[in-house]
Amino acid sequence: MGLRVMEDEAAGPGHAVIDLGRPVTHAPVLLAFRRLDGEPRDLGPDGWQSGLTWIEGRPVDGGAGSQVRVGPEVVDHIAELVMVEILDDQTGSLGTVSWPALTRSAALPRGVRLSRSTSAPSSTPEPTPDPKPAPTPASPPRLPPVTPPAPPPLPPLPDLSKAPELGMEPQHQAASTAGGRGTGVRRLPAPAWAALLLLALFVLAAILAGSGRHGYELTLAAEPHFRETSRNVFAPAAVDAEIRRAAWVRLFEGWLLRTPPAANLEASVPWLRVRLLAEDSTRRRYVLTLDGTVLPQQPAQTGAITMAAVPGGALATRQVSVARLPPPPTPSADPPSAPAAPPPAPSTSDAGDQCDFLLALEGDPDLPYQPERTFSAAPVAQRMAEGIDACTRARAEARDARDQRRYTFQLGRAYSGRALDRGRGGDNAGAFADMDVARGLWESAARAGSLPAKRQMGILYRGSYNGGGITYVQPNTRRAFDYFFDAANAGYVTAMRDAGAMLLYGADGLAQDIRGGEALLRRAIDAGDADSMSLLGRSLYFGDPPGLAKNTAEGLGLVQQSCVKPNDQTRRFFNQEIQRGRLGAAQRPAGCE
């Protein structure tokens, strides 16, 4: 059997059993863990770092089998679905594994049991010998005593009876007017006055910021002008809005201001939905959508969103416009004199049909139909070559902008598939060349509005294509999230799941936002995405990540609902919980056996 990672039922949460796929014949067993989808790559005592660290694996039952145990120093640091390469200090790489969903311990241990590290040991400096004492100089010759001269006699005291009533005032005034000499008051230099003025302004600004007497800014990701494309379906599907404090107030965020901005976004009409997406100490993020069921059947109407502060009332208002499709014609009592000719069906070329058949992506909103597919036993290289030929011709023949960007995206899929096939065969130069072509095609399609192309760019910059010793692009978590979030805002459901998972669990270079991640996953669930049901359901059931309110009943209900389209994580969840006795066999729905 190959490399496998399993929950350690005997040791409890935070422990795992790793089947190395080969007998363990040496001791101690020293393992290193390296992830393939992020930087830094290596697991160390405090999390991910640069440089291998060897962690001792304890053989199961003390025998010479193939299984070893690891504890929280490994399990608590690796998230679900991360591709991890496991190395042994004697034999090198043991292979890669997609890390399963493991129950973490309550807290990380204070120390990690490490056997040895590749980092260089610190050298102890040699003690420096005490310097030789300097020779004592000879004592100088003693001089004869000198008698000081007698002090001069003191001047007579002034006659105070002849002085003015305030005897010393004239002398004080004279010292003050003599350029500061004597005992007069000194003037502060100009830099000191400037520093005091700046300090006073800073204190005043801090007081105003702390009391909430400042301005706010409302920004929108796109103009809130909606257009109905089909009944109760609008473009854009949603518009993101953000409320922040004024620029000068942001200096105090994080230490003086620790709560969200004291302003809310409200809608003036019932058909305009304003939903809080996420908030932290620096901003509040909202999403604007339309409810077509209560939207009047008028060709055009307008509404408004208003940013209102708790202490100061309305601060800013933006107009929202909607253009609706005309209502369907009312059938006439008199039949038409001649039946109307049906509209011509959209036609695609043979090359377009072949391109869709080989490379169309399910759920692509640019796809006019879902092609029926059959399994092909042809090698990957042959299928990708056929796809490159068909999609190249279809792209050249396309006249519609939607077809153009769809064929461009699918042509990128053909080149990326051939790149991975060439990389597995050892043709690294050919793999890099094909992946560069795929990236250029996806960028072009994304600029033209292809939502699957935007998501594909996010997958590429997440590092999911890297592996097998080949790094096609350096992972960039922030850039990947921006692509996912852009496609999610346009209504692409799978991108909602990708962006929501990144916010829920956090990632390198991306701050964790549990509320924002949960909101995105619930939007995908509302659209019927089974994988989002499974992911959020398991998170609510276990109360993981920490900070997410645990809800066992709702979590189980979502996981059961996801069995309409089960995945391996869903099946593993039921197997694990039934084996532990926390669920009964009757609670496993059909489809998740």
C-alpha positions as CSV (number, residue, x, y, z in Angstrom):
1,M,0.0,0.0,0.0
2,G,1.1,3.6,-0.5
3,L,1.6,6.5,1.9
4,R,-1.5,7.1,4.1
5,V,-2.5,9.3,7.1
6,M,-5.2,8.3,9.5
7,E,-6.8,9.4,12.7
8,D,-5.1,7.8,15.8
9,E,-8.2,6.5,17.6
10,A,-6.1,5.1,20.5
11,A,-4.3,8.4,21.3
12,G,-7.2,10.7,20.8
13,P,-7.5,14.3,19.3
14,G,-4.3,15.8,17.9
15,H,-2.7,12.4,17.0
16,A,-2.4,10.5,13.7
17,V,-1.0,7.3,12.4
18,I,1.1,7.5,9.2
19,D,1.4,4.3,7.1
20,L,4.8,4.9,5.4
21,G,4.0,2.2,2.8
22,R,7.2,0.3,3.6
23,P,8.6,-1.5,6.7
24,V,10.4,0.6,9.3
25,T,13.8,-1.1,9.8
26,H,15.7,1.7,11.5
27,A,15.4,3.6,14.7
28,P,14.7,6.3,15.5
29,V,12.3,7.2,12.7
30,L,12.8,10.8,11.8
31,L,10.3,12.5,9.5
32,A,10.0,15.9,7.9
33,F,6.9,17.4,6.5
34,R,6.9,19.8,3.5
35,R,3.7,21.3,1.9
36,L,3.5,21.9,-1.8
37,D,1.0,24.8,-1.9
38,G,2.5,27.6,0.1
39,E,5.5,29.4,1.5
40,P,7.3,28.8,3.8
41,R,7.1,25.1,3.0
42,D,8.7,23.2,6.0
43,L,7.0,22.3,9.2
44,G,8.9,23.3,12.4
45,P,8.3,23.5,16.1
46,D,6.2,26.7,15.8
47,G,4.5,26.1,12.5
48,W,5.6,26.6,8.9
49,Q,9.2,27.7,8.4
50,S,12.1,27.7,6.0
51,G,14.4,24.7,6.5
52,L,13.7,21.1,7.3
53,T,13.1,20.0,10.9
54,W,13.1,16.3,11.7
55,I,10.3,15.1,14.0
56,E,10.4,11.7,15.6
57,G,7.7,9.2,14.7
58,R,6.9,6.5,17.2
59,P,6.4,3.0,15.7
60,V,3.0,1.6,16.4
61,D,3.1,-1.2,19.0
62,G,6.9,-0.9,19.0
63,G,7.2,-3.4,16.1
64,A,9.0,-3.2,12.8
65,G,5.8,-2.6,10.8
66,S,5.1,0.3,8.4
67,Q,3.1,2.5,10.8
68,V,4.3,5.3,13.1
69,R,2.5,7.8,15.3
70,V,2.8,11.6,15.4
71,G,1.2,14.0,17.8
72,P,0.0,17.6,18.0
73,E,3.4,19.0,16.8
74,V,2.3,17.8,13.4
75,V,-1.5,17.4,13.4
76,D,-2.3,20.9,14.9
77,H,-0.3,22.7,12.1
78,I,-1.6,21.0,8.9
79,A,-5.0,22.0,7.5
80,E,-7.3,19.7,5.6
81,L,-6.6,19.0,1.8
82,V,-3.1,20.5,2.0
83,M,-0.7,18.5,-0.3
84,V,2.1,17.4,2.0
85,E,5.4,15.6,1.0
86,I,6.7,13.3,3.8
87,L,10.5,12.7,4.0
88,D,12.5,10.1,6.0
89,D,16.1,11.0,7.1
90,Q,17.3,7.6,5.8
91,T,15.5,7.1,2.5
92,G,14.5,10.7,1.5
93,S,11.0,11.4,0.1
94,L,8.3,8.8,0.9
95,G,5.8,10.5,-1.4
96,T,3.0,13.0,-1.2
97,V,-0.4,12.8,0.5
98,S,-3.5,15.0,0.6
99,W,-3.8,15.7,4.3
100,P,-7.1,14.4,5.7
101,A,-9.5,16.0,8.1
102,L,-8.0,15.2,11.6
103,T,-9.3,16.3,15.0
104,R,-6.9,18.8,16.5
105,S,-5.9,18.9,20.2
106,A,-7.3,21.5,22.5
107,A,-4.0,23.4,22.5
108,L,-0.5,23.1,21.1
109,P,2.1,21.5,23.5
110,R,4.6,23.7,25.2
111,G,7.5,21.8,23.6
112,V,8.0,19.8,20.5
113,R,10.1,16.6,20.7
114,L,12.6,17.2,18.0
115,S,15.5,14.7,17.2
116,R,17.7,17.0,15.1
117,S,17.4,19.9,12.8
118,T,19.1,21.0,9.6
119,S,19.7,24.4,11.0
120,A,23.4,25.0,11.9
121,P,24.1,24.7,15.7
122,S,25.1,27.9,17.4
123,S,28.8,28.0,18.3
124,T,29.9,29.0,21.8
125,P,32.7,31.6,21.7
126,E,36.0,30.6,23.3
127,P,36.6,32.3,26.7
128,T,38.9,35.3,26.4
129,P,41.8,35.1,28.9
130,D,42.0,37.9,31.4
131,P,44.4,40.6,30.2
132,K,47.7,41.0,32.1
133,P,47.5,43.8,34.8
134,A,49.1,47.0,33.7
135,P,52.2,48.0,35.6
136,T,51.7,50.4,38.4
137,P,53.4,53.7,37.7
138,A,55.9,55.1,40.1
139,S,54.5,57.5,42.7
140,P,55.3,61.1,41.8
141,P,57.5,63.1,44.2
142,R,55.6,64.8,47.0
143,L,55.4,68.6,46.6
144,P,55.8,71.1,49.5
145,P,52.5,72.4,51.0
146,V,51.2,75.7,49.5
147,T,49.4,78.2,51.7
148,P,46.5,79.9,49.8
149,P,46.2,83.7,49.9
150,A,43.6,85.2,52.2
151,P,40.2,86.0,50.6
152,P,39.4,89.6,49.9
153,P,37.0,91.4,52.3
154,L,33.2,91.1,51.5
155,P,31.5,94.3,50.1
156,P,29.2,96.1,52.5
157,L,25.5,95.2,52.6
158,P,23.2,97.6,50.7
159,D,21.0,100.0,52.7
160,L,17.5,98.5,52.1
161,S,15.8,101.5,53.7
162,K,16.6,103.6,50.6
163,A,15.5,100.9,48.1
164,P,12.0,100.9,46.5
165,E,9.1,99.0,48.1
166,L,9.9,96.0,45.8
167,G,13.7,96.2,46.2
168,M,14.7,93.4,43.8
169,E,12.2,94.1,41.0
170,P,14.4,96.6,39.0
171,Q,17.3,94.2,39.1
172,H,15.0,91.3,37.9
173,Q,13.6,93.4,35.0
174,A,17.1,94.4,33.9
175,A,18.2,90.8,33.8
176,S,15.1,89.9,31.7
177,T,15.8,92.6,29.2
178,A,19.5,91.8,28.9
179,G,19.0,89.0,26.4
180,G,18.1,86.4,29.0
181,R,21.2,86.9,31.2
182,G,21.0,86.6,34.9
183,T,17.9,85.0,36.5
184,G,15.3,86.1,33.9
185,V,12.8,83.7,32.1
186,R,14.2,82.0,29.0
187,R,12.2,81.7,25.8
188,L,11.7,78.2,24.3
189,P,13.4,77.7,20.9
190,A,11.3,77.3,17.7
191,P,11.7,73.5,17.4
192,A,10.4,73.0,20.9
193,W,7.3,75.1,20.1
194,A,6.7,73.1,16.9
195,A,7.0,69.8,18.8
196,L,4.5,71.0,21.5
197,L,2.1,72.1,18.7
198,L,2.3,68.7,17.0
199,L,1.8,67.0,20.3
200,A,-1.3,69.1,21.0
201,L,-2.7,68.4,17.5
202,F,-2.1,64.6,18.0
203,V,-3.8,64.6,21.4
204,L,-6.8,66.6,19.9
205,A,-7.0,64.1,17.0
206,A,-6.9,61.2,19.4
207,I,-9.7,62.7,21.5
208,L,-11.8,63.3,18.4
209,A,-11.1,59.8,17.1
210,G,-12.0,58.2,20.4
211,S,-15.2,60.1,20.7
212,G,-16.4,59.1,17.2
213,R,-16.4,62.7,15.9
214,H,-14.9,62.0,12.5
215,G,-15.8,61.2,9.0
216,Y,-16.4,57.8,7.2
217,E,-15.8,56.7,3.6
218,L,-18.1,54.6,1.5
219,T,-16.6,52.8,-1.5
220,L,-18.2,50.4,-4.0
221,A,-16.4,47.8,-6.0
222,A,-18.6,48.6,-9.1
223,E,-21.3,51.0,-10.0
224,P,-24.7,49.8,-8.6
225,H,-26.5,49.8,-11.9
226,F,-28.2,46.4,-12.4
227,R,-29.5,45.0,-15.6
228,E,-32.0,42.0,-15.8
229,T,-30.6,39.4,-18.2
230,S,-33.4,36.8,-17.6
231,R,-36.4,36.7,-15.3
232,N,-35.1,37.7,-11.8
233,V,-31.5,37.2,-12.8
234,F,-29.4,40.4,-12.8
235,A,-26.0,41.5,-13.9
236,P,-23.9,42.1,-11.9
237,A,-25.2,39.5,-9.5
238,A,-23.9,41.4,-6.5
239,V,-21.9,44.6,-5.7
240,D,-19.5,44.8,-2.8
241,A,-19.5,47.9,-0.6
242,E,-17.0,48.9,2.1
243,I,-17.2,51.4,5.0
244,R,-14.0,52.8,6.5
245,R,-13.1,55.7,8.7
246,A,-11.6,58.9,7.3
247,A,-7.9,58.6,6.3
248,W,-6.5,60.6,9.3
249,V,-8.5,58.4,11.8
250,R,-6.8,55.2,10.6
251,L,-3.7,56.2,12.4
252,F,-5.5,55.2,15.6
253,E,-6.9,51.9,14.4
254,G,-5.7,48.7,16.1
255,W,-4.7,50.4,19.4
256,L,-7.1,53.2,20.3
257,L,-9.9,52.1,18.0
258,R,-10.5,48.4,18.4
259,T,-14.2,48.1,17.3
260,P,-15.8,48.3,13.8
261,P,-16.6,51.7,12.3
262,A,-19.8,53.1,13.9
263,A,-21.6,53.4,10.6
264,N,-24.2,51.1,8.9
265,L,-25.3,50.7,5.4
266,E,-29.1,50.7,4.8
267,A,-31.4,50.3,1.8
268,S,-34.2,52.7,1.0
269,V,-36.4,50.1,-0.9
270,P,-37.5,46.6,0.1
271,W,-36.2,45.0,-3.2
272,L,-32.6,46.0,-2.5
273,R,-30.8,43.6,-0.1
274,V,-27.9,44.9,2.0
275,R,-26.1,42.1,3.8
276,L,-23.1,42.4,6.1
277,L,-20.4,40.2,4.8
278,A,-17.5,40.8,7.3
279,E,-16.2,43.3,9.7
280,D,-13.1,44.0,11.8
281,S,-11.6,47.0,13.6
282,T,-10.8,48.7,10.4
283,R,-13.8,48.2,8.0
284,R,-17.2,46.8,7.4
285,R,-17.8,45.0,4.1
286,Y,-21.3,44.5,2.6
287,V,-22.8,42.9,-0.4
288,L,-25.7,44.4,-2.4
289,T,-28.2,42.1,-4.2
290,L,-31.6,42.4,-5.7
291,D,-34.7,40.5,-4.8
292,G,-36.6,40.1,-8.1
293,T,-39.7,38.7,-6.3
294,V,-40.6,42.1,-4.8
295,L,-39.0,44.3,-7.5
296,P,-41.8,46.2,-9.4
297,Q,-42.4,45.2,-13.0
298,Q,-41.4,48.5,-14.4
299,P,-38.9,49.1,-17.2
300,A,-36.7,51.1,-14.9
301,Q,-36.6,52.1,-11.2
302,T,-34.2,53.5,-8.8
303,G,-33.4,53.2,-5.1
304,A,-30.6,54.2,-2.8
305,I,-28.2,53.0,-0.2
306,T,-27.4,55.2,2.7
307,M,-24.4,55.1,5.0
308,A,-25.7,56.2,8.4
309,A,-23.6,56.6,11.6
310,V,-24.9,55.9,15.0
311,P,-24.1,59.3,16.5
312,G,-24.4,61.6,13.5
313,G,-27.2,60.3,11.2
314,A,-27.0,60.0,7.4
315,L,-23.5,60.6,6.0
316,A,-23.6,59.5,2.3
317,T,-26.2,58.3,-0.2
318,R,-25.6,56.4,-3.5
319,Q,-28.3,55.9,-6.1
320,V,-29.1,52.4,-7.3
321,S,-30.7,51.8,-10.7
322,V,-32.3,48.7,-12.2
323,A,-33.3,48.1,-15.8
324,R,-35.8,45.3,-16.2
325,L,-36.8,43.2,-19.2
326,P,-40.1,44.2,-20.8
327,P,-43.0,42.0,-19.5
328,P,-44.1,39.1,-21.8
329,P,-46.8,40.1,-24.3
330,T,-50.3,39.4,-23.3
331,P,-51.9,36.9,-25.7
332,S,-54.5,38.4,-28.0
333,A,-58.0,37.0,-28.2
334,D,-57.7,36.8,-31.9
335,P,-55.3,34.3,-33.2
336,P,-52.5,35.7,-35.5
337,S,-53.0,35.4,-39.1
338,A,-49.9,33.3,-39.5
339,P,-47.8,31.5,-36.9
340,A,-44.7,33.4,-36.0
341,A,-41.4,31.7,-37.1
342,P,-39.4,30.4,-34.1
343,P,-36.1,32.2,-33.4
344,P,-33.1,30.5,-35.0
345,A,-31.3,28.2,-32.6
346,P,-27.7,29.2,-31.8
347,S,-25.4,27.4,-34.0
348,T,-21.9,26.3,-33.3
349,S,-19.3,25.0,-35.7
350,D,-18.0,21.4,-35.6
351,A,-14.8,22.7,-34.1
352,G,-16.8,24.5,-31.3
353,D,-18.8,21.3,-30.6
354,Q,-15.6,19.3,-30.4
355,C,-13.9,21.9,-28.1
356,D,-17.0,21.9,-25.8
357,F,-17.1,18.1,-25.8
358,L,-13.5,17.8,-24.8
359,L,-12.9,20.7,-22.4
360,A,-16.1,22.5,-21.4
361,L,-16.4,23.1,-17.6
362,E,-19.6,22.2,-15.9
363,G,-21.3,25.3,-14.5
364,D,-19.6,27.8,-16.9
365,P,-22.2,30.5,-17.3
366,D,-20.9,31.2,-20.9
367,L,-21.8,27.6,-21.9
368,P,-25.1,27.6,-23.9
369,Y,-25.7,23.9,-23.3
370,Q,-24.1,21.0,-21.3
371,P,-22.5,18.6,-23.8
372,E,-23.0,14.9,-23.2
373,R,-19.7,13.3,-22.5
374,T,-18.5,9.7,-22.8
375,F,-15.3,8.2,-21.2
376,S,-12.3,8.2,-23.5
377,A,-9.6,5.7,-23.0
378,A,-7.2,7.7,-25.3
379,P,-4.0,8.9,-23.7
380,V,-3.9,12.4,-22.2
381,A,-1.5,13.7,-24.8
382,Q,-3.8,12.6,-27.6
383,R,-6.9,14.1,-26.0
384,M,-5.1,17.4,-25.2
385,A,-3.7,17.6,-28.8
386,E,-7.2,17.1,-30.2
387,G,-8.5,19.8,-27.8
388,I,-5.8,22.3,-28.8
389,D,-6.6,21.8,-32.5
390,A,-10.4,22.1,-32.0
391,C,-10.4,25.0,-29.6
392,T,-7.9,27.0,-31.7
393,R,-10.2,26.7,-34.8
394,A,-13.3,27.4,-32.8
395,R,-11.7,30.5,-31.3
396,A,-10.8,31.8,-34.7
397,E,-14.3,31.2,-36.1
398,A,-16.2,32.6,-33.1
399,R,-18.0,35.9,-33.7
400,D,-19.9,36.2,-30.3
401,A,-17.9,37.6,-27.4
402,R,-19.2,35.0,-25.0
403,D,-18.1,32.2,-27.4
404,Q,-14.8,33.9,-27.9
405,R,-13.9,34.0,-24.2
406,R,-15.3,30.5,-23.6
407,Y,-13.1,28.9,-26.3
408,T,-10.1,30.9,-25.1
409,F,-10.6,29.5,-21.5
410,Q,-11.0,26.0,-22.8
411,L,-7.9,26.2,-25.0
412,G,-6.0,27.2,-21.8
413,R,-7.3,24.1,-20.1
414,A,-6.0,22.0,-23.0
415,Y,-2.5,23.5,-22.7
416,S,-2.4,23.1,-18.9
417,G,-3.5,19.5,-19.2
418,R,-0.7,18.8,-21.7
419,A,1.8,20.7,-19.4
420,L,1.0,18.4,-16.5
421,D,1.3,15.3,-18.7
422,R,4.7,16.5,-20.0
423,G,5.9,17.3,-16.5
424,R,5.0,13.7,-15.3
425,G,7.0,12.4,-18.3
426,G,10.1,14.4,-17.4
427,D,9.8,17.0,-20.2
428,N,10.2,20.0,-17.9
429,A,11.0,22.5,-20.7
430,G,7.8,21.5,-22.6
431,A,5.8,21.6,-19.4
432,F,6.9,25.2,-18.6
433,A,6.2,26.3,-22.1
434,D,2.7,24.9,-22.2
435,M,1.8,26.3,-18.8
436,D,3.0,29.8,-19.8
437,V,0.6,29.6,-22.8
438,A,-2.3,28.4,-20.6
439,R,-1.7,31.3,-18.2
440,G,-1.7,33.9,-21.0
441,L,-5.0,32.5,-22.4
442,W,-6.6,32.5,-19.0
443,E,-5.6,36.1,-18.3
444,S,-7.0,37.1,-21.7
445,A,-10.3,35.3,-21.0
446,A,-10.5,36.7,-17.4
447,R,-10.1,40.3,-18.8
448,A,-13.0,39.5,-21.2
449,G,-15.2,38.5,-18.3
450,S,-14.9,34.7,-18.1
451,L,-15.6,33.7,-14.5
452,P,-14.1,30.2,-14.8
453,A,-10.9,31.8,-16.1
454,K,-10.7,34.1,-13.1
455,R,-11.2,31.1,-10.8
456,Q,-8.5,29.2,-12.8
457,M,-6.0,32.0,-12.2
458,G,-6.8,31.8,-8.5
459,I,-6.1,28.1,-8.5
460,L,-2.8,28.7,-10.4
461,Y,-1.6,31.4,-7.9
462,R,-2.7,29.2,-5.0
463,G,0.1,26.9,-6.1
464,S,-2.2,23.9,-6.9
465,Y,-0.5,23.2,-10.2
466,N,3.0,23.0,-8.6
467,G,4.2,19.6,-7.7
468,G,6.4,16.8,-8.9
469,G,9.5,19.0,-8.5
470,I,8.1,21.7,-10.8
471,T,7.0,25.2,-9.6
472,Y,5.1,26.8,-12.5
473,V,4.4,30.0,-10.5
474,Q,5.4,31.2,-7.1
475,P,2.3,31.0,-4.8
476,N,0.7,34.3,-4.1
477,T,-2.2,33.8,-1.6
478,R,-3.4,37.4,-1.8
479,R,-3.5,37.4,-5.6
480,A,-5.3,34.0,-5.6
481,F,-7.9,35.3,-3.2
482,D,-8.5,38.4,-5.3
483,Y,-9.3,36.3,-8.3
484,F,-11.6,34.0,-6.3
485,F,-13.4,37.0,-4.7
486,D,-13.8,38.8,-8.0
487,A,-15.5,35.7,-9.6
488,A,-17.6,35.2,-6.4
489,N,-18.9,38.7,-6.5
490,A,-20.1,38.1,-10.1
491,G,-22.1,35.1,-8.9
492,Y,-19.8,32.2,-9.7
493,V,-20.7,29.6,-7.0
494,T,-17.5,27.5,-7.0
495,A,-15.4,30.7,-6.5
496,M,-17.6,31.6,-3.5
497,R,-16.6,28.2,-2.0
498,D,-12.9,28.8,-2.7
499,A,-12.8,32.4,-1.3
500,G,-15.0,31.4,1.7
501,A,-12.7,28.5,2.7
502,M,-9.6,30.8,2.5
503,L,-11.2,33.3,4.8
504,L,-12.6,30.7,7.2
505,Y,-9.3,29.0,7.8
506,G,-6.9,31.8,6.9
507,A,-3.8,31.4,4.7
508,D,-0.3,32.8,4.4
509,G,-0.5,36.5,3.7
510,L,-4.3,36.6,4.2
511,A,-5.9,37.4,7.5
512,Q,-8.4,35.0,8.9
513,D,-12.0,36.3,8.7
514,I,-14.4,33.7,10.1
515,R,-17.5,35.7,9.7
516,G,-16.7,36.7,6.1
517,G,-15.8,33.1,5.2
518,E,-19.0,31.7,6.7
519,A,-21.0,34.3,4.8
520,L,-19.5,33.4,1.4
521,L,-20.0,29.7,2.1
522,R,-23.7,30.3,3.0
523,R,-24.1,32.2,-0.3
524,A,-22.8,29.1,-2.1
525,I,-25.1,26.9,-0.1
526,D,-28.0,29.0,-1.0
527,A,-27.1,28.4,-4.7
528,G,-27.1,24.6,-4.0
529,D,-23.4,23.9,-3.9
530,A,-23.0,20.5,-2.2
531,D,-19.3,20.8,-1.5
532,S,-19.9,24.0,0.5
533,M,-22.6,22.2,2.5
534,S,-20.1,19.5,3.4
535,L,-17.3,21.9,4.2
536,L,-19.3,24.4,6.4
537,G,-21.3,21.5,7.9
538,R,-18.2,19.7,9.2
539,S,-16.8,23.0,10.5
540,L,-20.0,23.8,12.5
541,Y,-20.2,20.2,13.7
542,F,-16.7,20.2,15.2
543,G,-16.5,23.9,16.0
544,D,-13.4,24.2,13.9
545,P,-11.6,26.6,13.3
546,P,-11.6,28.0,16.8
547,G,-13.7,31.1,16.9
548,L,-16.5,29.6,14.8
549,A,-19.6,29.0,16.9
550,K,-20.1,25.2,17.3
551,N,-23.6,24.0,16.1
552,T,-23.7,20.3,16.0
553,A,-27.3,20.0,14.9
554,E,-27.0,22.5,12.0
555,G,-23.6,21.1,11.0
556,L,-24.9,17.5,10.8
557,G,-27.9,18.7,8.8
558,L,-25.7,20.4,6.2
559,V,-23.5,17.3,5.9
560,Q,-26.5,15.1,5.4
561,Q,-27.9,17.5,2.8
562,S,-24.6,17.4,0.9
563,C,-25.0,13.7,0.2
564,V,-27.0,14.5,-2.9
565,K,-23.4,14.9,-4.3
566,P,-21.1,13.2,-1.8
567,N,-17.3,13.5,-1.7
568,D,-14.6,11.6,0.1
569,Q,-14.5,14.0,3.1
570,T,-18.3,13.5,3.6
571,R,-18.0,9.7,3.5
572,R,-15.0,9.8,5.8
573,F,-17.0,12.0,8.2
574,F,-19.8,9.4,8.6
575,N,-17.4,6.5,8.8
576,Q,-15.5,8.2,11.6
577,E,-18.4,9.4,13.7
578,I,-20.3,6.1,13.4
579,Q,-17.2,4.2,14.5
580,R,-16.8,6.5,17.4
581,G,-20.4,6.0,18.5
582,R,-21.3,9.6,18.2
583,L,-23.7,8.9,15.3
584,G,-25.9,6.0,14.4
585,A,-26.0,4.1,11.1
586,A,-29.5,5.4,10.5
587,Q,-28.1,9.0,10.4
588,R,-26.1,8.3,7.3
589,P,-28.2,9.3,4.3
590,A,-28.4,7.4,1.1
591,G,-25.5,8.3,-1.2
592,C,-22.9,8.6,1.6
593,E,-22.3,4.9,2.1
